[in-house]
Amino acid sequence: MKFTKSKRASAPAAAVTQLRGDRGYPFGSLRSFIPLSQHEYRLYQSMREALPVLDAAIGKLVRLTGGFHAECAQGQAQLAAFLRTVPCGRGQRGIHSFLAAYLDSLLLYGRAIGEMVVTDRRFSALCWGDVTTVQIEEGSSPLDVAICAPDENGAIRPLPYQHLLLLTTLNPEPANPYGVSLLRSMPFLADILMKIYQTVGVNWEHAGNVRYAVVCKPSGDSMERSAAAGHAEAIAEEWAAAMQDSKNGVVRDFVAVGDVSVKVIGSDGQILDSEIPVRQLLEQLVAKTGLPPFLLGLNWSSTERMSRQQADLLTSELWAIRRAVEPALERICELWLRLNGYGCTPHIVWDDICLQDLVEEAHAALYRAQAQQLESSKE
């Protein structure tokens, strides 16, 4: 798929200032969402920064995916040592550091890219790349795909060593070779949720900064009404002095003569209850991640726990993520074996997802053994 620039009509002259825009809403990109745009990654970055529950969901999925080890007929110990100590950039070492960053990019952007660094016929490093700076160009065949990036002149060109690049897409679509982000279908709900949070913050800022209205009502006496301005000024000075002393920890009474009342401005206004709408929005967002709510700190029920059905569904989600990145891991192991003179084929063996699986498997093995023992005793 080649990217061409479309001709745009000349825009009319701006009628308002262009240098000073409205910056009242901190996450404005959530409102200008266009599906499958080239700058969609900026939207997902804003959503992750704005909503901690989405950041926690991606981190949980990365950690729950777990680790792996490679099995092969030859050189398995040497391959394990390489995977444990391979430099990955950014001060990281080991294939699991690379896998964590690779999965993070895959879930956030729907695609992940990496590079196998070979120097003097030696596998020297393994690095992950920034998917926001690369593009995919399809050739005459759907299997002919080239990864492109800007050169020193800014032109988009295919990278020279395509066989050393790793590319993984999450749930790719026929018209979208870049994959689908985990956060797709969330921007509309995330925008509403951010509006609620911003409104709650503004309301509490006004409610927390208490302001008083001191009202002095003069009597019907003409002399007192003529001196009302002087009385108001004296009351204002005394009230300001009393408030200043209270800031310094000094208790001071306010004494006034006449019909004087003190009220809190805005005390009659009620702050809207946001618990129910916020929960409804969070339920939709959490359902897209596939994680149980309590794993993200959302304890909506005091007796909430993970059921067997939820555990099975979560396990299937994690295995789908594993199947997506497994080809890239096999390519890494296969290249190291070939560069070191081994002709065998590596096999990726994933760790068990959780201890609960081990317990269930042990119980199943025990039940099978007991059944076989009963059958043999009957014979």
N, C-alpha and C positions, 0 to 999 in steps of 0.2 A: 504494500500500500504506500503510494508516494504522496507526499504532502505538497500541495500547491497553494499559492497565495491567491486569494480572490480579490478582484478589483472592487474597491469601495467608492461609493459616491462621495463627493466633497461635502463635508459636514458644514452646516450653517454656523455663523458666528455665535459664540456663547453670549448669552444675555446676562449671566451672573458671573461672579468672581470664580476663577478656577483654582486659586491658590489656597483658599480657606474653605475647606469642606466641612460637612457635618460629621463630627467625630464623637457624638454622644453614645453611639452603640459600639461596644468594643469588638464585636465579632460580626462586622458588616457583611463578610463574604457568605454568611449563612443565608442572607436574604437574596443575593444575586446568584443563586444556584442554577446552573444549566447542566442537565444530565449529559454525561459522556463528553464533557468539554476537555480541551487540552490542559486546562489549568484546574482540573478537578482536584488535584492533590493539595492545592492550597485550602480548599474547602475542608478536606478531611483533616488537615493539620489544625485548622481552627476549631473543628469539632472536638478533636482530641484534647486540645489545650483548654477548651471551655468546659467540657464535661468530664470530671474525674472518673465517672463510672465507665466511660468508653475507654479511657486510658487503662483503667484497671482490668477491663475485659480483655484487651489485647495482651496485656502482660500475663494474665492468668492463662490464656490459651497457649501462649508461647511456652510457659513453664510446664503446663499440663501435657503438652506434646511429648515431653520427655527426651531422653537420650537414646543412643543406639550404639552398636558395635558392628564391625564388618567381619564376615567370615569368608575365608578363601582357602583353596587347597594348598597354596604355597605362600610363604612370607607373611603369615597372619600376624605374628608377633611384631615384625618390623612395621607392618602397616598400622597396627594399633599404636605403636610408639610415634609414628608420624602423625596420626590423627590427634594424638594427645598433645603434641608439642608444635604443630605447624603454626607459624606466625600468621595472624589475621589482620594486622593493622590496628591502629588506634590503641596500641599497647596491649592488645588481646592475643592470646595464644590458645590453640586447641580448636578442634572442629566444632565443639559445642558452643563456643563463643560466636563462631561464624554462623552456626545454625540459628542461634537466638536472634541475631540481627537480620538474618535472611527471612526468618518467619515473621518478624516484626514488620518488615517492609512488605511482605506478601499479604499480610492481613490488612494493613493500613491502606496500601495503594492498589492491591489486587495483582501486583507483580513484584518480583525480586530479581536482582541481577548480581552476579558475582564474577570473579576472574581468577583463573588458575595461573599463577606466575611461574614460569619455567625459565631458568637461567643455566646455561651450559648443560642442557639435558638433565637438569635436576629440578624436581618440584620444590621450589624454595618458599613459596608463600601462597596464601589463599585470602582474597580480599572480597568484600562486598562493595557494591557501587550504589550511586545515587540514581534511582530510577527516574527521577524528575528531569534528568538531563539527557536521556537517551530516547530514541524513537525506533520503531520497528518498520522495516521496509520489506514487503512481500514481493517475491519474484514471479516468474511465469507459473510456477507450481506452488500450491499451498504449503508444501514442505520446504520450499526455498525461502527462508526468512533470514534477513540480515539485520544486525543491531547497529544502529547509526548514532553518531554523536557529533557535536560541533568540533571542527578542526581549529587550527590556530587562526584562521581567517574568519571563523564564525559560520562557515558553510557546513551543512549537515551531510556527512559522508559515512559510509560503512567503516566500521573499525577493522583494522588490518588482520587480526588473528581471531577469526570468528570461532575456531575450534577450541579456543581457551576460555570462552565466555560461557557463563551459566545463566539461563533465563528460565524462570518459573512463573506461570500465570495461574491465578485462582479463578476457577470456573469461567474460562474464556467463552465468549460468544462469537457467532459467525461474523458479525459486523464489527467486533471489537477485539483485536488481537492482544490487547493489553491486560485482559483479565478484569475481574469485578472485585471491588473492595468490599470488605466486611461491613463498612459503614454506609454502603449504598442503600437507598430508601430511608435513611435516617435524617437527612437535612431538614425536611419540613417539620418533623416532630422536635428536632433539636432546636430549631428556631423558636418554636412556641415555648419550649422549656426555658430557653435563655431569656425570653421576654418576661416569664414569670419570675425567674430568679432576679433579674434586674429590677423589676417592679418591687419585689419584696425588699431588696437592698435599699432602694430609694425611700420606700415607706418607713423602714426602720431607721434610716438616717434622719428623717424628719421627726419621727416619734422619739428617737433616743436623744436628740438635741432639743431639750424641753425649752419652750419659750413661754413667757408669762405675759398676761394682759392685766395691768393694774388700772382699775376704773374707779374714779372718784366722782361721785354724784353730789353736786352742791344742792343745798336746800333752796327754798323759795325766797330767802332773804336776798334783797338786791345787793347789799354790801358783800355778802359771801360770793354771789355770782360774779361780781366785778373783780374779786380777788381769786377767781378760780384758776387763772393762768399761773399766778404765783404759787398757789397751793400745789398745782400739778408739777411745777418745776421742783419744788422742795421734795415732794413725794418721789419723783424720779431720781433725785440725787441720793436720797436715803435708801431707796431700793437698790440702786447701783452699788452703793457702799456695802449693803448687806450681802449682795451676791458676790462681791469681790472678797469679802471676809470669809464667805463659805468656801471659796476656792482654796483659801489658805488654811482651812481646817478650823476656823474660828466660828463658834456659834453666836449669832447675833440676831436679836429680835427686831422685827420691823413694827414701828409704832406710828400710827397715823390718826388724825382727828377727822371725824365726819364719816359719811357713808362711803367706805373704801372696800372694794372687792378685788380679789386676785384670782384669776382663772388661768388654766393652762391652755394655750392655743392649740387647737386640733385634738383635744382630748375626747371630744364627742365622736370623732371619725373612727370607724372600725376598719382594721386591716383585713382584707379578704382572706378566707381560709384557703390555703394552697395545697393542703395535704392530699386531697382526693385527685385534683387534676394532675399534680406532679406524679403521684403514684401511677395514674393511668398512662402517662407518657413514658415513665420509666419501665413499666411493664412491656410496652411495645419495643423499646430499645433493647431491653435485656433479652426479650424473646428472639431477636435477630442474632444475638451472640451465641445462643445455644447453651448458656451457662445458667445454673440455678441461681436465683436471686441472692441467697444467703452467702454464696461465694464472693459476691461483690459488696458485701456489707449491708444488704437490704433485708433486714429482719422484719418482714411484714407479719410474721406469725411467731409466737413464742415457742411453738412446738415444731417449727419447720425443720425438715431434714431431707436429705437426698433419698428418694425412693429408688427401688431397683430399676423402675422404668426410666427415671431421670438419669441414672447412672449408665444405662444402656444407650440412651440417646446421646449423652455426652461422649461416651466412648466411641460411638459411630462418627461424631463430629471430629474428634481428634484423629481417628484413623483416616478420615478423608483428607485432613491437613497433611498427615504423614505420607499418604500416597502421592500428594502433589509435589512434595520436595524429595521424595525417594529417588527419582531419576537423576537429579543433580548430585546427590550424594554418591550414587553408583558411578557417575562419570568421574568424580574426584578420586575415588578408590581405584577405578580402572586405569586412569592416567598414571597414578603412582606405580601401580603394578607393571604397566608397560614400560615406563621409564627405568624401572629397576630389573627388567629382564624376566618378569613373570608373565605367563600366558593364561593364567586361570581367570575365572570370572568371579568378581566379588558378589557377596550377598549381604544385604542390609538386614540386621536383626534388631528390632526395636525393643526397648525395655518395656516392662509391664507398666501400664498407665497408673495404677494405684494399688495399694496393699489389699484393698477390698477384692480385687480380681484374684489375687493369690489365695485369699481365704476361700472364695467361692470355688476355685479350681481344686483346692485341697479337699473341700467337702465333697465335691463331685467324685474325686478319685476314691475317697473313703467309701462313699455309697456304692460305687462300682465294685470295689473290692469286697464289701459285705455281701452284695448280691451274688458275686461269683462264688463266695464261700458257702452261701446258702444253697446254691444250685449244686455245687459239688457234694455237699453233705446229703442232699436228697438222692443223688445217684449212688 
